[in-house]
Amino acid sequence: MQSIQRINVEKRLSDVAVYNGVAYLAGQIPEDASLDMTGQTEQVLSIIDQLLEVAGTNKSRILMAQIFISNMAEFDAMNKAWDAWVDQGNAPPRATVEARLANPNFKVEIVVTAAV
């Protein structure tokens, strides 16, 4: 049986679980909820980059992205940051939905799964 590697383990969750060559990231949220949608998205994507690196992979190997935004009217502002960040030629399958997030000041939460 293969082992499961967990990264940044806390009482409630881990930021990443790596199993069988796949890294599963928990939903990542901005550190500064006062930023606008583009700023929050940039911050979340930076956190994802860091976690993927710790897991031994990178954004070019993302298998799936799930994006939760608090207001679909800000879809274009989120995409501004996403389009600048996503690895050209390796854009992953993606779903974007409007959702009420845990903190009403959060505008975006992103979940990714990546090959290691």
matplotlib code that plots the C-alpha trace (Angstrom):
import matplotlib.pyplot as plt

x = [0.0, 1.4, 1.7, -0.1, 2.0, 0.2, 1.5, 0.8, -1.4, -3.7, -6.4, -9.2, -7.4, -4.2, -3.2, -2.1, -2.4, -0.2, -1.1, -0.2, 1.4, -1.3, -1.4, -4.8, -4.9, -7.5, -9.4, -7.0, -8.2, -6.6, -4.5, -5.8, -9.6, -9.5, -8.1, -10.3, -11.2, -8.1, -5.8, -7.4, -7.1, -3.5, -2.8, -4.5, -2.7, 0.6, -0.2, -1.1, 2.3, 4.0, 2.0, 2.6, 6.3, 6.4, 4.4, 7.0, 5.0, 3.9, 1.0, 1.8, 0.7, -2.7, -5.2, -8.3, -9.2, -12.4, -13.0, -15.6, -16.3, -18.7, -20.2, -20.4, -20.4, -16.7, -15.9, -14.0, -11.8, -11.0, -10.2, -7.8, -5.6, -6.1, -5.3, -2.0, -1.1, -2.2, 0.5, 0.0, -0.5, -1.4, -4.6, -6.4, -10.0, -11.8, -15.1, -16.2, -19.2, -20.8, -20.8, -21.2, -17.7, -16.8, -15.8, -18.1, -15.0, -13.5, -14.2, -12.5, -11.4, -9.6, -9.1, -6.6, -5.5, -2.1, 0.1, 3.4]
y = [0.0, 3.4, 6.0, 9.4, 12.5, 15.4, 18.9, 21.6, 19.4, 21.1, 19.9, 20.4, 19.9, 19.6, 22.1, 19.2, 15.4, 13.6, 10.0, 7.8, 10.6, 13.2, 16.3, 17.3, 20.8, 22.1, 25.2, 28.1, 31.5, 35.0, 36.2, 39.8, 39.9, 43.7, 43.3, 43.5, 40.3, 40.5, 41.1, 38.2, 35.9, 36.8, 36.1, 32.7, 31.7, 32.6, 30.4, 27.6, 28.0, 27.6, 24.6, 22.9, 23.4, 21.9, 18.9, 18.5, 19.8, 23.1, 24.8, 23.2, 19.8, 20.9, 18.2, 20.1, 23.5, 24.4, 28.1, 29.4, 33.2, 35.1, 37.2, 36.1, 39.8, 39.7, 36.7, 38.9, 40.4, 36.9, 35.8, 38.7, 37.3, 33.7, 34.4, 36.2, 33.2, 30.0, 28.1, 28.8, 25.6, 23.7, 25.4, 22.7, 21.8, 24.2, 24.9, 28.2, 28.6, 31.3, 30.4, 32.0, 31.6, 31.0, 34.7, 37.2, 39.3, 36.5, 36.9, 33.7, 30.2, 27.9, 24.1, 22.3, 18.8, 18.2, 15.4, 15.1]
z = [0.0, -0.9, 1.8, 1.8, 2.2, 3.9, 3.8, 6.4, 8.6, 11.0, 13.3, 10.7, 7.4, 5.4, 2.7, 0.4, 0.2, -2.2, -3.2, -6.2, -8.1, -7.6, -5.4, -4.0, -2.7, -0.2, -1.2, -1.0, 0.1, 0.1, 3.0, 2.6, 2.3, 1.8, -1.8, -4.8, -6.8, -9.0, -6.1, -4.0, -7.0, -7.6, -3.9, -4.0, -7.2, -5.6, -2.6, -5.0, -6.7, -3.4, -2.3, -5.7, -5.4, -1.9, -3.3, -6.1, -9.0, -10.7, -12.5, -15.8, -14.3, -13.0, -13.8, -12.7, -11.1, -9.3, -8.6, -6.2, -6.5, -4.2, -7.0, -10.7, -11.6, -10.8, -13.1, -15.5, -12.7, -11.5, -15.1, -15.4, -12.8, -13.9, -17.5, -16.5, -14.3, -16.1, -17.9, -21.6, -23.6, -20.4, -19.3, -17.2, -17.2, -14.9, -13.3, -11.9, -9.7, -7.6, -3.9, -0.5, 1.0, 4.7, 5.2, 3.6, 2.7, 0.7, -3.0, -4.3, -3.2, -5.6, -5.4, -7.7, -8.4, -10.0, -11.3, -9.4]

ax = plt.figure().add_subplot(projection="3d")
ax.plot(x, y, z, "-o")
ax.set_aspect("equal")
plt.show()
